[in-house]
Amino acid sequence: MKLYKLFIISLMATTAIVFNGCKEDSDTQKPVINLEEPAEGEILQIGGEHGVHFECEFTDNEALASYKVNIHPNFDGHTHSKVVSTRSEAQTVDFEFERSWTLSGRNAAIHHHDIIIPENATPGDYHLMIYCTDAAGNESHIAVKVELSHEAGEHEHD
């Protein structure tokens, strides 16, 4: 009788392992990023009254978790040239920005002006990187080239 019970327990354990192994794989699909603003090649205002107009939509098949924006210079060893400032300020600094925000749900439409470019930012070419991570840890990213300039126009609001 003991052998019979041991056989039944082994059979149940094997069945459980097989059925768990046949379960659908966990979420492996990366989230989708649709950046509206700033667009590729857009000129962003240095020292403007308002922050950079950021408009983006994130979607995922299961659940979103967070997104991050990173801006860094693109004139240090890349194929793009540095724009020389004609301003009289003695010193500028290469602008760098990085910040993360949390997301929830499957879709998120984001619109904010949280990216402030200070008056002493070095004009020139920059990369704007956007990363999105879903609840399962899948990450996607996009990169656009932007230019920082004192001559850029302010973004108009309705």
N, C-alpha and C positions, 0 to 999 in steps of 0.2 A: 504494500500500500504506500510506503514511503517513496518508493521509486515512481509510482504513479503520480503522486503529488509533486515530486520534483520535476517530472516530465511536463505536467500541466503548467507549473510556474515558469519553466524554461520556454514553453510554447507561447505563453502569454507575453513574456519579456521579448521574445523574438518578434512576435506580431506587433507589439508596440514600437519596436525599433524600426520595423519595415514601414509601418504606417506613418511614423514621424519622418522617415527618410523620403517618403513620397509627397510630403507637403510641398506646396508651392514655395519657390525660392523667395527669400526676403527681397525687399525693395532694392533694386539695383539701377533704377532709372534716375538719371540726373535731372535736376530742376532746369527749367527754361528761363532765360533772361531776355527780356525785350526792352532795350534802352531806347527811350524817346528823346531825352535831353540830358546832358549835352550830346550833340551829334558828332560823328567823326569830323575832325578838322575845325570844329567850332572854336571861336576866339572868346575866351573868358576874361571878364573885367577884373583887373587888379585893383584892390582898394575900393571896390564898388560899394554903394549904399546897401545893396541887398546881396545875399549869398547866391551862389551858383544855383540856377534853376535845374533841379534834378527831378526827372520824371522817368519811372521805370515800372515794368510789370513783371512779376515773378509767378511762375506756375509750376506745379509738381503733381505727379499722379497720385501721391499719398498725402504728404504733409510737409509744408515748408518749416524751416527752423530759424534761419538768419540770413542776413546779407551784409557784405562789407564793401566799403568803397576805399580805394587806395589811389592817391595821386602822387606821382613822383617825377622828377626831371627826366627828360628824354634827350638831353644834350651832352651827356657824359659818356662818350664812347659809342653812341648810336650813329646812324648815318644822317641824322638831322642836325642842322647847324643851330648854334646858339644865337639868339637875337640880341644884339647889343643895344642896351638902353641909352636913350638920348637924354634921360632925366638927370637932373643935377644932384640927386641924392648920392652921397659918397658910397653907401654900402647897400647892397641888396642881399637877400638870402634865398637859396633855392627852396621853393615851396614844397612841403611834403604834408600829406594829409592821410590819415587812416582812422576809420571809425566803423563800428559794427552796430547793427540794429537787429532786434528779434522779429520774427515773422510767425504767423500761425495760419492754419487753414491750407487750402490747396492753391489759392490765388491771392495775390496781394498787388494792389495798384498803389505805388508810392509817389508822392509829390512833396518835396520839401526844398528849403533854402538853407540847409545846415552847414554847407561848405563855404566858409568865409576865406577869401584870398586877401591877405594883408597888403597894405600899401607898399611895404618893402620887399615884396616877392620879386624874384628875378624873372623878367619877361623871357619868353621863349617856349620851346616845345616841351610838352609833358605827356605822360601816359596816364589815362584814367582807367583804372581796373575795377571791375565789379565782380564779386564772388557771391555765389548763393549756395547755401547748404540746406539739404532737406533733413527731415527728422531721422532718416536712416543713415545720415552721414555722407551721402553722395554730394559731391560739389561740382559746380560748373562755374566758368568764368568767361568774361569777355574783356577786351581791351580796346580803347579808342584813343586816337591821338587828338590832343587839344593844344591850343596855344594860349598862354597868358600874356595879356597886353594891357597897357594903360589906355590905349586908344579904342578898346572894344566898347560897344554900346551896352547900356544896361538892358536887362530883360524887361520887356513890357508886360504888365499885368492888366487884365480886364477888370 
